Structure formats: structure tokens, C-alpha cells
Amino acid sequence: MAAETYSSADFPYDRIALIGAGLIGTSVAHAVRKRAPDTLIAFADNDPATVAELASLFPDNLSGSDPAIAVKDADLVLLCVPVGAIGAVSDAIAPHLKAGATVSDVGSVKMAVLDQLAGKFGPDVHVVAGHPVAGSERSGPSAGFAELFENRYVILTPTEGFHIPALQALTRFWRKLGAMVEVMEPTHHDLVLAITSHLPHLIAYTIVGTAADLEDVTEGEVMKFSAGGFRDFTRIAASDPVMWRDVFLNNKEAVLEVLGRFSEDLSALQRAIRWGEADRLEDWFTRTRTIRQGIVELGQDTDEEDFGRRSKAPVPKPYGD
Amino acid sequence: MAAETYSSADFPYDRIALIGAGLIGTSVAHAVRKRAPDTLIAFADNDPATVAELASLFPDNLSGSDPAIAVKDADLVLLCVPVGAIGAVSDAIAPHLKAGATVSDVGSVKMAVLDQLAGKFGPDVHVVAGHPVAGSERSGPSAGFAELFENRYVILTPTEGFHIPALQALTRFWRKLGAMVEVMEPTHHDLVLAITSHLPHLIAYTIVGTAADLEDVTEGEVMKFSAGGFRDFTRIAASDPVMWRDVFLNNKEAVLEVLGRFSEDLSALQRAIRWGEADRLEDWFTRTRTIRQGIVELGQDTDEEDFGRRSKAPVPKPYGD
């Protein structure tokens, strides 16, 4: 593919504020720097160490600890904080927003975010909640990179009476960053993500903890023989603990609903193992294959064997006795 | 790393028989071809289509459907069939083994394999069961590749009265193929692998099936938004159904034991979500991070973000509206 050049010409915002500078916030900044280089970015983060890091990561952008200052004159305010912090941040910025500004977020749950934003802003501020379905096991300001959203879906969840031009502008923003945009009801978003993201994370966190606690198997053994399947779970279970704590606490109903379904299915397979029901097991294990093929065809994962990670593995030790 | 050249000079076997030509059997063949090119390989597989494929994949090796013929004069007979087929295959080969031959296998469970092999062979045949902890979501004869065992662990489970030179030779064989060899009690192997491999596969199969069955979420949505975590599970759940059916049926006790532990832990986290126990969730999610670091340090996974698979993903669609 030929190198592409970008300009801010068709970018919907002159100035954006990013509140929270973790993986997502800094990835947005890198992507905007790359694709709309003339856009002004103002960061705010409540961690002084992060603010210091931002100054060296993004020397041409504004960085500080006060969100009220960062949002001044911003056309888009993107809240990139853990879901549990949305309410406090919106209180802090509300009096300082520019008329006509759009407030959005990147949280993995949408109903709880909308509840926290409700009634906080005047009628000349437009709220359109959103969620880029993209991530990584890495967290913190140095984890971000410009390509995080490329070929990934961003779900926007406008609510009753939303401002149509604000939704259109936010859609252009995410597309400019390489993403594909879908619009969805917030409650439906929370159910879909409970199965595609929240439950997988909860299960990965659980099994890695279970393995660490098993008295008859050492942690060294768990690590050595992880190539049999376990290591995939450990990547997910290395994700940001605070972010995920907030996700589960703020999408309780949907998570408990899909967790109930999962537990039923697991019990059925457990019973099939106990009673030696070979056909039931083989049937179940066969039909799950088609889902993966669909994901690969949609470009949401690589088709390479073992995610293509073999070539990235450390150089093997010397062979022989 | 400079290209290495190999010879059969320090290879412990002149002739090996591979019974079963799936991912593991053909990977062994590719690795032997690469690292001990003068060694003679005889394949047997009960699927005529596979036998035909073998003739084109390995034109210089012997391939056929009859294991009794393949094992003739073999110094090592490696059973690479699903665990449930070990008994029938060992009956078929027993009368045809060369005196002094070693019989081994590659099964993911060891007690059930040893039970099936017990008493089948004469005193001049040496049984040393084994398990290369290496795999892939791919299966079938075309899935194999020479590097599958490089920097991976192979667990050997010799039993009382084992033949020491046979164990030493089999150790040299796997090291020659790039693997690291560990010796373990078969019952302990079955417990360790239940947590590092069997339970992760069972859980991945379960959640992918649960997602496919959820009435309120379409399969298309599950696929589109899989980048939130789910897609990692689908890779594991695309593994060979027959092989995994046999693993669960033949390691029933250990799998049910660790599944019980997992279910307890999952219930505890479920309760913490329901009752909003933020600290308990954050504590659990924090301590699981160290396990991943250990796996990376042992060279059992790449340290690259997202397994380094991003660069392998399909080319994104054009940007813009």
C-alpha cells in the first residue's frame, strides 16, 4: 500500500480535549497527530507523572492536570477515563465548555456513562457517547499508538433528541482515524459487549487466578506449559485492573445475564464429560469453528496460524544436549 | 541468527514410524526432514485422503494406511493419533515391532494412554509416553511445520522400571527437534495440563458456543465486535474437535477437579460484581498480571502488544466517508 498523506482539511474539529491519557487517550492523540496534524490537542490527566510523560510524548500539545482548562474552546471533549470517573469529570468540566461543543467518551459500557452525564451540561452542549472496540493488554500513556483504531469498529450510542450534526461530525472524526462507525441503542451495546468483551475478560481473569492458587501445581509449571492454551488467557488478564473493575461494576446486569448463560452451558459440558457423552462434546466443539472463520473474513483477526505470533517469539535457545 | 545446518549424525534413530498424520505427526516429519535429513520416516494414517496428501507432502517418505507395515524395522514408533485411538493402534502394531524399539506418543493426557498401552508389547519393546506442549488451531496433514516444537516443552512420563537408554534416546530426539524436555509423573502431568491446557480449551469452547446461542445478540455482532477480547477465545475454540473430545473423556478426573476450582472462583467474582465489591475485583485483576510476565520471560509467548498480530491483520479498508 502506498504511503498516504493526510491533512486537517476534512477534519470536523479544530481543537479537541482529551481527558485521561491512558492507552485510548494517547492513541487518539497519536492518530490525530498523524491524520489531522493541524488540529490542536489539549490533554488533562489527574496523575502528575502522566502529565510529565505527556510533555515529552506530545511536546506540541497542551498538557495539564486540570480538565477545566483543557476543555476551554474545545470543539470535541473526549472523556478517556475509567467509566467510574465519568461523573466527577463531567462535574469538573461542565461550567467551562464552549457553546456548541460535543462531549463524548470511549467507555466500554454506555448506559452507566449516559446516566452519569445526564443533566450535567447546558442545552448548547451535545452529548454523543461512544466506544471504540479496540484495545490491548498494555495500559498507560506510553502504550498508545496511532494505528489502534484502524479497521476497528466504533459504536456510537446517541440518545433521544440527539443533535444530528454532532453525530455526523463525531462519525467523520472516527472514520478519519481509520475506524468503521456503527450506531446502536445503548442498552443493546451493553449486552453485545457483555458477551464479546466483558465476559471473556472476566473468565480470563478468573482462570489465571485459579491457576495461581492451585496448591498441587506450581506457578513455574503453569508458566512453562502455558503454550497449551493458557497463555492466551494471560494476555487478556494483564489488562488494566481499574478500567475493568469499573466495567463490571457499571454493566452489572448484562454481565450477570450472559454469565448465567455461560455457567449453564459450562455445567452442561461438565456433565457431558462426567457421563462420557462423546457425541455431545464433539458436536459442540465442531460448531464453534464457523464463528472464527467469520471473524477472520470481517478483518477482525489475522488468519495466520497462532495469530502469526510465532515469528515474533524470542529466539530459541541453542539445541542439543 | 545464522542459518544452521543439520545432520543425522547425532540423531538417536535411523528409522521412525509416525502413526497418525495430523498437525503433530506431520510437524514431527517436517522437523526430522530438516534436522536429521537421512532418517527414514514411515507414515500410517487410516484416512485414504490423508495418505494421498502425504505422498505429495513427503514424496521421499513411506506412507500407507496400515500401521503394521509402517512400524516394521522402526527404532521409534510415535503414536500421533487422538488419545481415544491409542488402544486400537497399539493392538494393530504389537506383533510387528522390532526388538529394542521404543513406542511413544504425543497425547495431551498420559494416564489414559499408559493404561491403553499396558501389557500390549513384549519385554524387548520400551514404552516411554510423552507430550509436546505445542499446538495450533490448525489441524490435518497440511497444518504441520518444522518449527512447531522449537523452544517448546516436551514432557516425558516414564513409568516404573522404564528403560533408561530408551528415555535418553527419546530425550535427544525431542531436543534435536528444538524442544526442551522435562520428566514428570504421569498423574502430575495430567493435573498440570488440566489447568494450563484442558480447562482453557473447555472454557473457550463453552463461551464461543454461548455467544452463538444468545438470542438477543446476532452472530454478526459477535464477529464484528470480537476485538474486545472474544476473538482470542475463538482461535482456541477452532481446534480439532475429535482430539479435544478424547482429551476431556480421558482426563476426566483432573479436568473436573480444576473445573470445580474455576467455578468456585467464578462464583466469587460473580458475587463481587453483584454486591459491588470494588476492592475485591481490583485486587483479583491486579495479581493476575505477574503470571503473564513470567510466561514472557520463559520465552513461552511474545512480549509484543496484542501478540504482535496487528501487523499481520488484513489491510484496512480505505478511510473517509
Contacts between the chains, C-beta under 8 A, distances in Angstrom:
chain1	res1	chain2	res2	distance
A	1	B	315	5.9
A	10	B	320	7.5
A	35	B	319	7.9
A	108	B	228	7.3
A	133	B	225	4.9
A	133	B	227	5.3
A	133	B	228	5.0
A	134	B	227	5.9
A	135	B	227	7.4
A	135	B	228	6.7
A	135	B	229	7.9
A	136	B	305	5.1
A	136	B	306	5.3
A	137	B	292	7.5
A	137	B	305	7.1
A	137	B	306	7.2
A	138	B	305	5.3
A	143	B	305	7.5
A	145	B	305	7.9
A	147	B	310	6.8
A	150	B	316	4.7
A	151	B	313	6.6
A	151	B	314	7.1
A	151	B	316	3.8
A	151	B	317	6.7
A	152	B	227	5.7
A	153	B	224	5.6
A	153	B	225	5.9
A	153	B	227	7.4
A	155	B	225	7.4
A	172	B	321	6.3
A	175	B	319	6.2
A	175	B	320	6.2
A	175	B	321	6.2
A	176	B	319	6.6
A	176	B	320	7.3
A	178	B	316	5.9
A	178	B	319	5.7
A	180	B	317	7.4
A	182	B	224	7.5
A	188	B	216	7.8
A	191	B	216	6.0
A	191	B	217	6.1
A	192	B	217	5.2
A	192	B	221	5.0
A	192	B	222	7.7
A	192	B	225	5.9
A	193	B	225	6.6
A	193	B	228	6.2
A	195	B	210	7.3
A	195	B	211	5.0
A	195	B	214	5.8
A	195	B	217	5.7
A	195	B	222	6.6
A	195	B	230	7.2
A	196	B	211	7.1
A	196	B	221	7.5
A	196	B	222	5.7
A	196	B	225	4.5
A	196	B	226	5.5
A	196	B	228	5.1
A	196	B	229	7.0
A	196	B	230	4.3
A	197	B	225	7.2
A	197	B	228	2.9
A	197	B	229	4.7
A	197	B	230	6.6
A	198	B	228	8.0
A	198	B	229	7.9
A	199	B	207	6.5
A	199	B	210	8.0
A	200	B	207	6.5
A	200	B	228	7.5
A	200	B	229	3.8
A	200	B	230	5.1
A	200	B	232	7.1
A	200	B	233	5.7
A	201	B	229	5.3
A	202	B	266	7.7
A	202	B	269	6.4
A	202	B	273	8.0
A	203	B	203	5.9
A	203	B	207	6.4
A	203	B	266	7.3
A	204	B	229	7.4
A	205	B	269	7.3
A	205	B	284	6.3
A	205	B	285	5.4
A	205	B	288	5.7
A	206	B	262	6.4
A	206	B	265	5.1
A	206	B	266	4.8
A	206	B	269	5.8
A	207	B	199	6.5
A	207	B	200	6.5
A	207	B	203	6.4
A	207	B	262	5.9
A	208	B	288	4.2
A	208	B	291	5.5
A	208	B	292	7.8
A	209	B	265	5.9
A	209	B	284	5.7
A	209	B	287	7.0
A	209	B	288	5.5
A	210	B	195	7.3
A	210	B	199	8.0
A	210	B	258	7.2
A	210	B	261	5.2
A	210	B	262	4.8
A	210	B	265	4.8
A	211	B	195	5.0
A	211	B	196	7.1
A	211	B	291	7.1
A	212	B	287	7.1
A	212	B	288	7.1
A	212	B	291	5.9
A	213	B	261	7.4
A	213	B	265	7.6
A	214	B	195	5.8
A	214	B	258	6.9
A	214	B	261	6.5
A	216	B	188	7.8
A	216	B	191	6.0
A	217	B	191	6.1
A	217	B	192	5.2
A	217	B	195	5.7
A	219	B	291	6.8
A	219	B	294	6.9
A	220	B	294	7.8
A	221	B	192	5.0
A	221	B	196	7.5
A	222	B	192	7.7
A	222	B	195	6.6
A	222	B	196	5.7
A	222	B	291	6.7
A	223	B	291	6.8
A	223	B	294	4.3
A	223	B	295	4.8
A	223	B	298	5.3
A	223	B	300	6.5
A	224	B	153	5.6
A	224	B	182	7.5
A	224	B	298	6.1
A	224	B	300	6.8
A	225	B	133	4.8
A	225	B	153	5.9
A	225	B	155	7.4
A	225	B	192	5.9
A	225	B	193	6.6
A	225	B	196	4.5
A	225	B	197	7.2
A	226	B	196	5.5
A	226	B	295	5.0
A	226	B	300	5.2
A	226	B	301	7.0
A	227	B	133	5.3
A	227	B	134	5.8
A	227	B	135	7.4
A	227	B	152	5.7
A	227	B	153	7.4
A	227	B	300	5.4
A	227	B	301	7.6
A	228	B	108	7.3
A	228	B	133	5.0
A	228	B	135	6.6
A	228	B	193	6.2
A	228	B	196	5.1
A	228	B	197	2.9
A	228	B	200	7.5
A	229	B	135	7.8
A	229	B	196	7.0
A	229	B	197	4.6
A	229	B	198	8.0
A	229	B	200	3.8
A	229	B	201	5.3
A	229	B	204	7.4
A	229	B	236	5.5
A	230	B	195	7.2
A	230	B	196	4.3
A	230	B	197	6.5
A	230	B	200	5.0
A	231	B	292	7.8
A	231	B	295	5.3
A	231	B	300	6.1
A	231	B	301	4.6
A	232	B	200	7.1
A	232	B	232	4.9
A	232	B	233	7.8
A	232	B	235	7.1
A	232	B	236	6.2
A	233	B	200	5.7
A	233	B	232	7.8
A	234	B	288	7.4
A	234	B	291	5.4
A	234	B	292	4.0
A	234	B	295	5.8
A	234	B	301	7.6
A	235	B	232	7.1
A	235	B	292	6.4
A	235	B	301	7.4
A	235	B	306	7.9
A	235	B	307	6.7
A	236	B	229	5.5
A	236	B	232	6.2
A	237	B	285	7.6
A	237	B	288	4.2
A	237	B	289	7.4
A	237	B	291	7.4
A	237	B	292	6.9
A	238	B	288	7.2
A	238	B	289	4.9
A	238	B	292	4.3
A	238	B	293	8.0
A	239	B	285	7.7
A	241	B	282	5.2
A	241	B	285	3.6
A	241	B	286	4.5
A	241	B	289	7.7
A	242	B	282	6.4
A	244	B	281	7.7
A	244	B	285	5.4
A	245	B	278	5.8
A	245	B	281	4.5
A	245	B	282	4.5
A	245	B	285	6.2
A	248	B	273	4.8
A	248	B	281	6.0
A	249	B	273	6.9
A	249	B	276	5.8
A	249	B	278	6.1
A	249	B	281	7.2
A	252	B	273	5.8
A	252	B	274	6.9
A	252	B	276	7.7
A	255	B	273	6.2
A	256	B	270	6.9
A	256	B	273	6.6
A	256	B	274	6.4
A	258	B	210	7.2
A	258	B	214	6.9
A	259	B	266	7.7
A	259	B	270	5.9
A	261	B	210	5.2
A	261	B	213	7.4
A	261	B	214	6.5
A	262	B	206	6.4
A	262	B	207	5.9
A	262	B	210	4.8
A	263	B	263	7.6
A	263	B	266	7.3
A	265	B	206	5.1
A	265	B	209	5.9
A	265	B	210	4.8
A	265	B	213	7.6
A	266	B	202	7.7
A	266	B	203	7.3
A	266	B	206	4.8
A	266	B	259	7.8
A	266	B	263	7.4
A	269	B	202	6.4
A	269	B	205	7.3
A	269	B	206	5.8
A	270	B	256	6.9
A	270	B	259	5.8
A	273	B	202	8.0
A	273	B	248	4.8
A	273	B	249	6.9
A	273	B	252	5.8
A	273	B	255	6.2
A	273	B	256	6.6
A	274	B	252	6.8
A	274	B	256	6.3
A	276	B	249	5.8
A	276	B	252	7.7
A	278	B	245	5.8
A	278	B	249	6.1
A	281	B	244	7.7
A	281	B	245	4.5
A	281	B	248	6.0
A	281	B	249	7.2
A	282	B	241	5.2
A	282	B	242	6.3
A	282	B	245	4.5
A	284	B	205	6.2
A	284	B	209	5.7
A	285	B	205	5.4
A	285	B	237	7.6
A	285	B	239	7.8
A	285	B	241	3.7
A	285	B	244	5.4
A	285	B	245	6.3
A	286	B	241	4.5
A	287	B	209	7.0
A	287	B	212	7.1
A	288	B	205	5.7
A	288	B	208	4.1
A	288	B	209	5.5
A	288	B	212	7.1
A	288	B	234	7.4
A	288	B	237	4.2
A	288	B	238	7.1
A	289	B	237	7.4
A	289	B	238	4.9
A	289	B	241	7.7
A	291	B	208	5.5
A	291	B	211	7.1
A	291	B	212	5.9
A	291	B	219	6.9
A	291	B	222	6.8
A	291	B	223	6.8
A	291	B	234	5.4
A	291	B	237	7.4
A	292	B	137	7.5
A	292	B	208	7.8
A	292	B	231	7.8
A	292	B	234	4.0
A	292	B	235	6.4
A	292	B	237	6.9
A	292	B	238	4.3
A	293	B	238	8.0
A	294	B	219	6.9
A	294	B	220	7.8
A	294	B	223	4.3
A	295	B	223	4.8
A	295	B	226	4.9
A	295	B	231	5.3
A	295	B	234	5.8
A	298	B	223	5.3
A	298	B	224	6.1
A	299	B	313	6.8
A	299	B	314	4.3
A	299	B	316	7.5
A	299	B	317	7.8
A	300	B	223	6.6
A	300	B	224	6.8
A	300	B	226	5.2
A	300	B	227	5.3
A	300	B	231	6.1
A	301	B	226	7.0
A	301	B	227	7.6
A	301	B	231	4.6
A	301	B	234	7.7
A	301	B	235	7.4
A	301	B	309	7.4
A	301	B	313	7.3
A	302	B	309	4.9
A	302	B	312	4.1
A	302	B	313	5.3
A	302	B	314	7.6
A	304	B	309	7.4
A	304	B	312	5.1
A	305	B	136	5.1
A	305	B	137	7.1
A	305	B	138	5.3
A	305	B	143	7.4
A	305	B	145	7.9
A	306	B	136	5.3
A	306	B	137	7.2
A	306	B	235	7.9
A	307	B	235	6.7
A	307	B	307	4.6
A	307	B	308	7.8
A	307	B	309	4.1
A	307	B	312	7.2
A	308	B	307	7.8
A	308	B	308	7.3
A	308	B	309	5.4
A	308	B	312	3.8
A	309	B	301	7.4
A	309	B	302	4.9
A	309	B	304	7.4
A	309	B	307	4.1
A	309	B	308	5.4
A	309	B	309	6.1
A	310	B	147	6.8
A	312	B	302	4.1
A	312	B	304	5.1
A	312	B	307	7.2
A	312	B	308	3.8
A	313	B	151	6.6
A	313	B	299	6.9
A	313	B	301	7.3
A	313	B	302	5.3
A	314	B	151	7.2
A	314	B	299	4.3
A	314	B	302	7.5
A	315	B	1	6.0
A	316	B	150	4.7
A	316	B	151	3.7
A	316	B	178	6.0
A	316	B	299	7.5
A	317	B	151	6.7
A	317	B	180	7.5
A	317	B	299	7.7
A	319	B	35	8.0
A	319	B	175	6.1
A	319	B	176	6.6
A	319	B	178	5.7
A	320	B	10	7.6
A	320	B	175	6.2
A	320	B	176	7.5
A	321	B	172	6.4
A	321	B	175	6.3
